[in-house]
Amino acid sequence: MNYAAPLQCGYSDADFGTVYPEEYGRALSCRWNRTLAPVWGAECFDSEMTERISLEGKVAVVTGAGRGLGRAYVELLAERGARVVVNDLGSDVSGFGKDSTIAEQVADLIRSRGGEAIANDSDVSTPEGGSDLIATTIEHFGRIDLLVNNAGICGSQLFEDATLEDFDHYWRVHLGGPVNTVKAAWPHMVAQRYGKIILTTSVSGLFGLRGQATYAAAKCAVVGLMRILAMEGAEHGILVNTISPVGYTRMHPAAGSRLAEADGKATMPVEAVAPAIVWLASDICSETNRIYNVAAGAIQRIAIVMGPGFYDPHLTPESIAENYAKVESIEGFSEPGPFEPGGT
């Protein structure tokens, strides 16, 4: 598989493939490399080539794994030896309806290739669905090592047209889904003193995309959830990270993208995101509390940083105005860590 597809100028939304202007790319300090080899590419290694990563013996659960990015994830996880649970409700892109055959077809494909896979059609936006998914995993495989929260829905709607019910619809899938599945998996990971959790955000939430208030609010909330899970999971050997993936899926036209399907699949193949999932799932990765943008053969960390700013013990509106250049600058930035009780 050649993951070195060229990317159009600009930078693409994590789920929708909307091309952003160059200033977004500069903010990410991102430079696309059109010659990256499969997995990471020679430039990503400091010196010697890393041994081929194997996930033999691990059990991985992926939500929304019947199509698009999730399907690419479970296929590569299984190829690398993981036993996988393919979860997909089989709904339409807006989250309505159900088709159990979507997950079954992917599980059948993996088994036909010699892998171990079971299908699950639980609705993870409900507590019962999250519990059922993890209970099924434990019943069949006896443990859970990796939980990838990938399931999502989308549409396009200006904020002025959105109701609280619209926001709730997105929150229940994009934020409620991870809460429900993690809640069910957490005791098992604590008992094992081991677990990997991957959440999914989007540049729609991190940087903004017109017409995506409902989606963006939920996707950005995922980052806050990751921060706390990473802190509380550390003492139990649970590592939690978030990815912002760029891969062309059925969400693109639903979000109003005018990019042709053939062009989207060529420039933003979902298969090019899957290696990041395998790396995060592996024992070679000890990272936690990180956000990674993954697209078309490139991976970079996204961080929330703080500039040195301006200090005046007698701060006034006027002193802020007079020194705004210092307030605005992030040159010499720092990256704050978790706050301790009593902090702000």
BELRAWO-V786505 format. One line per field, one symbol per residue. ss: DSSP state (H for helix, E for strand, L for the rest). psi: psi as a letter, one per 40 degrees, with the letter a starting at -180 (. if undefined). Layout:
ss=???
psi=???
//
This chain:
ss=LLLLLLLLLLEELLLLLLEELHHHHHHLLLLLLLLLLLLLLHHHLLLLLLLLLLLLLLEEEEELLLLHHHHHHHHHHHHLLLEEEEELLLLLLLLLLLLLHHHHHHHHHHHHLLLLEEEELLLLLLHHHHHHHHHHHHHHHLLLLEEELLLLLLLLELHHHLLHHHHHHHHHHHHHHHHHHHHHHHHHHHHHLLEEEEEELLHHHHLLLLLEHHHHHHHHHHHHHHHHHHHHHHHHLEEEEEEEEELLLLHHHHLLLLLLHHHHHHHLLLHHHHHHHHHHHLLLLLLLLLEEEEELLEEEEELLLELLLLLLLLLLHHHHHHLHHHHHLLLLLELLLLLLLLLL
psi=hhefhiiiiaiiiddefhhiiddddddefhhhheehiicdideehdcihiihhifheihhhhifeeibdddddddddddeeihihhhhdfiieeeiihhdddddddddddddeeihiiihfiheeiddddddddddddddeeihdhhhgdhiiiahhideehiddddddddddddddddddddddddddddefhihhhihaiedddeihhefddddddddddddddddddddedeefhhhihigihhhaeddddeehehidddddddghddeddddddddeieeheiifihhhhhfeihihhihihidahhhefhiddddddfdddddhehfiihiaiiihea.
//
